[in-house]
Amino acid sequence: MAEPPNFSWSNNQQQGPPGYQQPRQQQPQEKKSNLEDMLSNFISAANTRFQNQDASIRNLEVQMGQLVSIVSGRKEGQLPSDTEKNPREQANAVT
């Protein structure tokens, strides 16, 4: 028994009349899950903190180098003979 065209079980595609163009289906856009968004935000914030910490450590290293050069210029066991002006220009009381 011959089957008419387009009625076969193996052909699941629907065809329209001649000259008809079937509209294209849009591909669903991939959405990030909430967990992926949270992880991405966490990584970004952590990277920012690491960069800030690196900058702070570099500043501390520079300050330590400045202190070493000041202290190494003094004679061991002696106080400076001249008084030094308070660089902060504030009076600090020692109690």
VOBA-1610 file (N, C-alpha, C; in pm, whole numbers, padded with zeros to 5 digits, always signed):
BEGIN
Met+00085-00117+00000Met+00000+00000+00000Met+00089+00123+00000Ala+00069+00207-00092Ala+00148+00329-00105Ala+00088+00437-00019Glu+00178+00511+00048Glu+00132+00620+00135Glu+00145+00752+00061Pro+00052+00840+00082Pro+00065+00971+00019Pro+00184+01048+00078Pro+00244+01140+00005Pro+00357+01216+00058Pro+00315+01298+00179Asn+00411+01326+00268Asn+00394+01406+00390Asn+00309+01337+00496Phe+00278+01206+00481Phe+00204+01136+00585Phe+00287+01022+00644Ser+00411+01021+00618Ser+00497+00914+00666Ser+00533+00940+00811Trp+00549+00830+00889Trp+00590+00842+01029Trp+00735+00890+01040Ser+00815+00861+00943Ser+00956+00898+00951Ser+00980+01044+00916Asn+00888+01109+00855Asn+00905+01249+00817Asn+00820+01334+00912Asn+00883+01391+01012Asn+00810+01468+01113Asn+00807+01617+01083Gln+00870+01660+00975Gln+00872+01802+00944Gln+00743+01841+00872Gln+00688+01950+00913Gln+00567+01999+00849Gln+00606+02092+00735Gln+00538+02076+00626Gln+00567+02161+00512Gln+00442+02241+00478Gly+00462+02364+00445Gly+00350+02449+00408Gly+00325+02442+00259Pro+00235+02523+00209Pro+00208+02524+00065Pro+00331+02571-00012Pro+00338+02541-00141Pro+00455+02584-00220Pro+00473+02736-00212Gly+00599+02779-00197Gly+00630+02921-00188Gly+00620+02976-00045Tyr+00572+02895+00048Tyr+00560+02938+00188Tyr+00693+02918+00257Gln+00739+03021+00327Gln+00862+03010+00404Gln+00826+03009+00551Gln+00867+02905+00617Gln+00838+02891+00759Gln+00923+02991+00837Pro+00864+03063+00934Pro+00944+03160+01012Pro+01051+03087+01093Arg+01163+03154+01104Arg+01274+03095+01180Arg+01246+03107+01328Gln+01285+03004+01399Gln+01270+03008+01544Gln+01392+03078+01602Gln+01366+03168+01696Gln+01476+03239+01760Gln+01544+03147+01860Gln+01675+03155+01860Gln+01751+03077+01956Gln+01732+03138+02094Pro+01702+03056+02193Pro+01688+03113+02328Pro+01822+03167+02375Gln+01820+03287+02429Gln+01942+03347+02480Gln+01977+03280+02611Glu+02106+03254+02625Glu+02150+03189+02747Glu+02150+03291+02860Lys+02079+03258+02964Lys+02078+03344+03081Lys+02167+03282+03187Lys+02242+03368+03253Lys+02323+03319+03363Lys+02230+03289+03480Ser+02262+03185+03547Ser+02182+03155+03665Ser+02218+03253+03776Asn+02134+03258+03874Asn+02156+03347+03988Asn+02288+03313+04057Leu+02317+03184+04066Leu+02441+03142+04131Leu+02563+03189+04051Glu+02556+03180+03918Glu+02666+03228+03836Glu+02686+03378+03850Asp+02577+03453+03858Asp+02586+03598+03879Asp+02650+03629+04013Met+02607+03559+04116Met+02663+03582+04250Met+02812+03549+04252Leu+02850+03439+04189Leu+02990+03400+04186Leu+03074+03501+04108Ser+03021+03549+03998Ser+03091+03649+03918Ser+03110+03779+03998Asn+03007+03822+04069Asn+03018+03942+04152Asn+03119+03923+04264Phe+03119+03805+04325Phe+03212+03776+04434Phe+03357+03781+04383Ile+03381+03720+04268Ile+03516+03718+04212Ile+03562+03859+04178Ser+03473+03939+04123Ser+03507+04077+04088Ser+03542+04158+04214Ala+03461+04142+04318Ala+03486+04214+04444Ala+03617+04167+04507Ala+03643+04036+04502Ala+03766+03983+04560Ala+03888+04036+04485Asn+03880+04042+04353Asn+03992+04095+04274Asn+04019+04241+04307Thr+03913+04319+04327Thr+03930+04459+04365Thr+03998+04471+04500Arg+03955+04387+04594Arg+04018+04391+04728Arg+04165+04351+04721Phe+04197+04249+04640Phe+04336+04206+04627Phe+04422+04318+04568Gln+04368+04390+04470Gln+04443+04501+04411Gln+04466+04611+04514Asn+04365+04640+04596Asn+04380+04742+04701Asn+04482+04699+04804Gln+04480+04571+04841Gln+04577+04521+04938Gln+04718+04527+04881Asp+04734+04493+04754Asp+04867+04502+04691Asp+04920+04645+04696Ala+04834+04742+04667Ala+04875+04882+04670Ala+04913+04924+04812Ser+04836+04879+04911Ser+04867+04913+05051Ser+04999+04851+05094Ile+05024+04729+05054Ile+05150+04663+05090Ile+05268+04735+05025Arg+05253+04778+04900Arg+05361+04853+04835Arg+05388+04983+04909Asn+05283+05052+04953Asn+05302+05176+05030Asn+05374+05149+05161Leu+05338+05041+05229Leu+05406+05006+05354Leu+05554+04973+05329Glu+05583+04906+05219Glu+05722+04874+05187Glu+05803+05001+05164Val+05744+05098+05096Val+05813+05226+05073Val+05838+05296+05206Gln+05738+05299+05294Gln+05752+05364+05424Gln+05858+05294+05508Met+05862+05162+05503Met+05964+05089+05580Met+06103+05123+05526Gly+06116+05134+05395Gly+06244+05171+05337Gly+06287+05310+05382Gln+06193+05403+05391Gln+06225+05537+05438Gln+06269+05534+05584Leu+06201+05455+05666Leu+06240+05444+05807Leu+06379+05382+05822Val+06407+05282+05743Val+06538+05217+05750Val+06648+05316+05714Ser+06627+05397+05612Ser+06730+05493+05573Ser+06749+05600+05681Ile+06643+05639+05748Ile+06654+05739+05856Ile+06729+05679+05975Val+06691+05559+06015Val+06751+05496+06133Val+06896+05457+06105Ser+06926+05413+05985Ser+07064+05371+05955Ser+07160+05490+05952Gly+07110+05611+05935Gly+07195+05729+05935Gly+07233+05775+06075Arg+07169+05723+06175Arg+07199+05763+06314Arg+07305+05670+06373Lys+07379+05727+06467Lys+07478+05645+06537Lys+07407+05557+06638Glu+07456+05437+06652Glu+07392+05340+06740Glu+07408+05382+06886Gly+07298+05378+06959Gly+07300+05406+07102Gly+07296+05554+07137Gln+07290+05642+07042Gln+07288+05785+07070Gln+07158+05847+07019Leu+07117+05947+07090Leu+07001+06023+07046Leu+07048+06134+06954Pro+06963+06184+06869Pro+07005+06295+06783Pro+07038+06418+06868Ser+07143+06492+06827Ser+07186+06607+06906Ser+07093+06726+06886Asp+07035+06737+06771Asp+06942+06846+06745Asp+06799+06795+06760Thr+06717+06883+06811Thr+06576+06844+06820Thr+06516+06845+06681Glu+06421+06757+06661Glu+06356+06748+06532Glu+06215+06803+06544Lys+06177+06881+06445Lys+06043+06938+06443Lys+05943+06824+06421Asn+05830+06832+06493Asn+05725+06732+06476Asn+05669+06747+06335Pro+05682+06644+06251Pro+05637+06658+06112Pro+05486+06677+06101Arg+05414+06638+06201Arg+05269+06655+06197Arg+05226+06790+06255Glu+05321+06861+06311Glu+05295+06991+06373Glu+05184+06983+06477Gln+05187+06877+06554Gln+05091+06860+06662Gln+05171+06833+06789Ala+05118+06881+06898Ala+05182+06852+07025Ala+05119+06726+07083Asn+05203+06629+07118Asn+05154+06505+07177Asn+05211+06495+07317Ala+05125+06485+07414Ala+05169+06475+07552Ala+05194+06329+07586Val+05302+06305+07658Val+05332+06170+07705Val+05296+06167+07852Thr+05207+06079+07888Thr+05165+06073+08029Thr+05203+05942+08089
//
